[in-house]
């Protein structure tokens, strides 16, 4: 059994790489080839273990997530029955001149998500081929002829977002259809990569001495609230995925990444089911 867990950020999220790049002291982790922000699977699985220990009930933690110690050295450790992927980006909130923000994505991300659904044995209504010219965007219904995102302006393409894509993303994310029609924007792969690299929030952080004078200033990149990501779960042992997805119904919130003590890193989770088996099950 496999399941796809979608996660909507309720706060800023910082899953870093622990090193600086240029002016940024603490950038977020990015895929090397695409530059899309992501959260490594090791961090996701560790966060789910803490979530299961603190918030879920009735779970065999060691059986699901593994136990320290190596079986071939006489210990009783093991890898655990749950398989966990990286948290991958699906919809990125981007500042907009005519709205609070837009949810931005691109054909490469949507097609990768459709492949992940297929790998998980689940159906997806997302079209196999989506084309967006560079410098243009696909919107839906009442989207503007010219759209200002950050400091860039894009023109509306002749075509618009397919109804099946709206339906699929509604089922995946639990977002109201009216919000998706108003806010969803699909860019070309090249244009989207620019926003994935340069449109994330950057926060100035500091440490104050006993006189309330800053003695250390650094700049930290985060994913904005309302970012939507997803994780694919598989299993070595029958029942591992079912245990997790059942527990999510009663414990929907999980903290991933740094800055927990200042309220960051919180996601709301939902389980995505195949459309022919009842849609999204939150």
HELIX and SHEET records of a PDB file:
HELIX    1   1 UNK A   41  UNK A   54  1                                  14    
HELIX    2   2 UNK A   61  UNK A   65  1                                   5    
HELIX    3   3 UNK A   71  UNK A   73  5                                   3    
HELIX    4   4 UNK A  107  UNK A  119  1                                  13    
HELIX    5   5 UNK A  163  UNK A  173  1                                  11    
HELIX    6   6 UNK A  177  UNK A  183  1                                   7    
HELIX    7   7 UNK A  189  UNK A  198  1                                  10    
HELIX    8   8 UNK A  240  UNK A  248  1                                   9    
HELIX    9   9 UNK A  260  UNK A  262  5                                   3    
HELIX   10  10 UNK A  275  UNK A  277  5                                   3    
SHEET    1   A 5 UNK A  82  UNK A  84  0                                        
SHEET    2   A 5 UNK A 228  UNK A 235 -1                                        
SHEET    3   A 5 UNK A   3  UNK A   9 -1                                        
SHEET    4   A 5 UNK A 266  UNK A 272 -1                                        
SHEET    5   A 5 UNK A 253  UNK A 255 -1                                        
SHEET    1   B 8 UNK A  82  UNK A  84  0                                        
SHEET    2   B 8 UNK A 228  UNK A 235 -1                                        
SHEET    3   B 8 UNK A  88  UNK A  95 -1                                        
SHEET    4   B 8 UNK A 101  UNK A 106 -1                                        
SHEET    5   B 8 UNK A 184  UNK A 187  1                                        
SHEET    6   B 8 UNK A 136  UNK A 138 -1                                        
SHEET    7   B 8 UNK A 152  UNK A 156  1                                        
SHEET    8   B 8 UNK A 146  UNK A 149 -1                                        
SHEET    1   C 2 UNK A 202  UNK A 208  0                                        
SHEET    2   C 2 UNK A 214  UNK A 221 -1                                        
END                                                                             
